[in-house]
Amino acid sequence: MGSESNAGKMCVLVTGGSGLVGRAIEHVVQEEGGKLEGEEWIFLSSKDADLVDVGQTRALFEKYRPTHVIHLAAKVGGLYLHMKSNLHFLRDNLKINDNVLQTAHDMAASKTTYPIDETMIHNGPPHDSNFGYSHAKRMIDVQNRAYFKQYGRRYTAVIPTNVFGPYDNFNIENGHVLSALINKTYTAKKDGTALNVSGSGTPRRQFIYSLDLGRLIVWVLREYDEIDPIILSVAEEDEVSIKDAVEIIAQSMDFKGKILFDTTKSDGQMKKTASNAKLRRYLPNFTFTPLKEAIQMTCSWFVANYATARK
């Protein structure tokens, strides 16, 4: 446990708490009864500390003395930013993750939970488009196993597929695919132009709504005791093409213009199919928000919060 002030009390520190997944977890904790009596949940952003710096990381942990950590903070961007800056993403994320895990261990946090993505388990080399970020995140799983073997720490990773929802980064160049496309569609509708989509539209992805992921991460923190990662994803049969996703977005935003696919731009990885069989063994009755409904809610949030949304 942490300091005496946290003796007998669960204190959860959420790094990256102002981002897409952090906001979703905060909603689950504050609005859906995810916070239990006597618990303290602290949601932090990059304004609170630069986790690349070990001194700032340690000062943060000394201030709050968490018993549990949900580590969401990362240096991340969209496909094209990763392609340009693999070394930057590798070095910064290695530093962030090592600082957080070692400090959590030093301060005797009993559990950490960290998201990595489905391409980052050790099944061959990662895709060349984001190898720096991917290798850094793969090391989380290696470190978790090492902390367990050497110190008995129950640190684990969760593996969400492509996350989207309110509070995401909707930047057209650097945002995640669905959120960037939502912004592109909004802009094309406003300007009366065609919607230009980078790539052929044929790659297929499993998309998970951020609130569903938030609910599952809270469950992992409380109930999942394995060191091995667990994939948090919709089923394989729910995988859709980028073209299908674009059409859902266009329908959700009542976009009537032309949709053009620029095949001179890279598609990235064509498929990243992940199995959620392990999740279903634990939670056979968990209900995911249907994709069309989740996209509609995200589009509505973006339009309502356009002035302040990250873009």
N, C-alpha and C positions, 0 to 999 in steps of 0.2 A: 504494500500500500504506500501511499504518499506520506504527507506530514500528518501530525497528530490531529490537525484540524479536519482532515479527511478520513480519520479513522472511523470505519463502519459506514462510511458514506461513499456512494459511487459518484465520482466526478469525471465527466466525459469531456475531453478536450477535442474539438473538431477543427483541424487545420483546413484552410481553404473553405471556410464556412460561408463566405459570401458568394461562392460560385454556384454553378448549376446544381450539383449534387448536395452541397452544403445547405443551400436554401431548401431543397426538397426534404432533407433530414430535419431541418429546423421546423418545417411545416408539420411533418409527422410527429415530432416531439411536442410541439406547442399546440397544434390544432387537432391532432387525431389521438391524443391520449398516449403517445409514445413515451412520455416522461412519467416515471413512477415517483411516488411520494418519497421525499428525502433526497432525491437525486439533484445534481447540479450539471447542467449542460452549458458549455462555453463554446461559442462559435467565433472563430478568429479569421481575419483576412490578412492579406499581405501588408496591410497598413500596421498591423500589430508587431510584425517581425519579419526580417528577411531570413528565411530558413536555410538559405545557402550559407549563411554565417553561423558557425557553431556557437559563438558567444551569445548571439541574439536568440538562438534556439534554446539554449540552456536557461537564459534569463526568463524566457516565456514559461518554461516548465517549472522553474523555481517559484514563479509568481502564482501559478494556479495549482501545482502539485496534483496532476490528474492521476486517477486510478486506472482510467481507460482512455485510449486515444483512437479516434477515427481520423486517419491521415489522408486528406484529400488534396492537399497542396501539391502543385506540380507546375513545372514550366511546360506549357502545352500550346499547340496551335493546330491549324488545319493542314491538309495534305501538302500544299505548295510551300508553306513556311517551313515545315519539317524537311522537305526536300532540299531547301536552301541552307538549313542551319543544323544539320545532324550533330555536329560536334558540340554546339552550344547546348542542345537539348540533352545530350549524353552527360556532359560535365556537370551542368547545374542540377539535373535530377539525381545523379549519383550522390552529390553533396547533400541535397535536401533529404534524401531517404536515409542516408547514413547518419546524418545529424539527428533526425527525429527518432530513429530506432535506437541508437546508442543512448540518447538522452532519456528516452522512455525506460530503457533498461536501467540506467544509472539511478533514475528516480523511482524505480520499482513499480512502474505501471504494470498492472497484471495482464492487460490485453491490449493489442493494437490491431486495427483492421484497416486494410489499405486496398484501394482498387487498382488492378492492373488490367490490361485488355487481353482478349482471347488469342491474339497473335503472340503473346509474350510468355507463354509456357514453352518448355524446352523441346520443341518439336521441329527441329531444323532451324536454319537462320531466319530472322525476321525479314519482312519485305524491305527492299532497298530504299523505299521512299521515306521510311522513318526508323531506320536501324538504330540511330543514336538513342532516341527516346525509348525504343523497344528494349534494347539491351539494358538500359538503366533500370527499367521497370522489371525486367526478368530477374535482376539481382535482388529485388525485394523478396521473392520466393526463396532464393538461396539464403539470404540473411535470416529469414524467418526460421528456416530449418536449422540453421546454425545456432541461433539464439535458443531454440528448443533443446537441441542436443547438448549444448554446453551449459545452459543455465535453466532449462525447463520453462522458458517463457512461452506463453501461448499467443504468439503473434501469427496472424494469418492474413491472407490476401483474398479479396473477392475479385471475380472476373466478369464485369458487366460487358455486354456488347455495346453497340453504338447508342449512347445516351442523348436524349434531347428533352427540352421542356422549358418552362419559364426560367428566367435569369441566366440562360445560356449566353455565350458570346455569339452574337448574330453577325459578326463582321464578315463581309462577303469574301474577302481574301483569306482570312485566317480562322474563321469559325468552323465548327463541326458541320458536317455536310447538310443535315436537315435545317439547321438554324440559318446557315448561310443562304440556303435556297429559299427559306421563308423571307428573308430580307430582300433577296433578289426579286422574288415575285412581287412583294410589296412595292418595290421601287419601279419595276416594269409596269405595274398597274397604274401607279401614280403618274408616271411619265408617258404612258400610252405607247410603250415600246414592246418589242418582242422579249420573251424571257430566254436569255442565253445561258445554257447549262454546260459547264465544262465536262468534257468526256462524252462517251457514247450513250450513257444511261443504262448500260447492260450490267455493271457490277451489282452484286446482290448483297444485302446486309440484313441483319436482325437488329431492329431498333427497340430500345426499351425506354419507356416514359420515366422521367426523373423521379416522380413521386412513387412509382412502383419500386424503383431502385432504392429510394430512401427507406421505404418500409422494409425491404429485404436486408439492407445494411443494419438497421436497428435490430432485426431478428438475429443476424449473424453475431452482432456484439453480445447479445444476451444468451443465445442458445447454441451457436455453432462452435464446437470445441476442437475441431481438427486443425492441424497445422497445414495440411494440404489445402490449396485454394479451392474455392467453389465457384462455378460459373453461375452468374445471375443473368438469365436471359430468357426471352420468349423461346418457344419451341422452334426446331429446325424448319418445320413446315410453315412458320410465320415469316420466314425470310422473304424479302421483296426486292425488286430491282430499284435502282435509283430512278429510273423512268417512272415506275409505278408510284414511288414516293412523290416525285414532282407533280404527277397528275392529281394526287390527293391534296397536295398543298395548293395547287391551282384551283381546285374545286373548293377548298376551305376558304380561300381568299377571294373567290368569285372572279378569278382572272380569266378573261375571255380571249386574250391575245395569242399570238403564235408562240410555240415552244420550240426552240432550236438547240440541237446538241452539237457542240463544237468538238469534233473527233480529232482535232489537232492537239487537244489537251489530254494529259495523262488520265487514265482511269484509276490508277493506283491498283491495289489488289482486287482481283475479280470476285473472289469469294472469301469470307472469313467464318464459315458456318461453325457454330458451336453447339454442343449438346447440353441441354439442361436436365439430363436424366438424374444426376446426383441431387440437384435442387428438388426435383419432383419426388425423390425418395424421402426427403425431409419434409417437404411441404406440398403434398399431392393436390391440395385444394386451393393453392394460391391463385388468385384471379388477376391476370394482367389487364391493364386498360387497353381496349382495342385500338389498333394503330390509327384508324381514321378519327376516332374520338380524341385520342391524345394529340394528334396533329392539329385538329380543329381547336382544341383548348390552347395549344401553344401559339397558334396563329392569332387567336383572339387576344391572348395575353400580350403578344408582341405589338399588335395594333394599338391596344389600350395603353401600353407603356412605351410607345415609340420614342418619346422624348428622352426617356431615361435609360432605355435598354442599352446594354453594351453592344456597340456596333461600329 
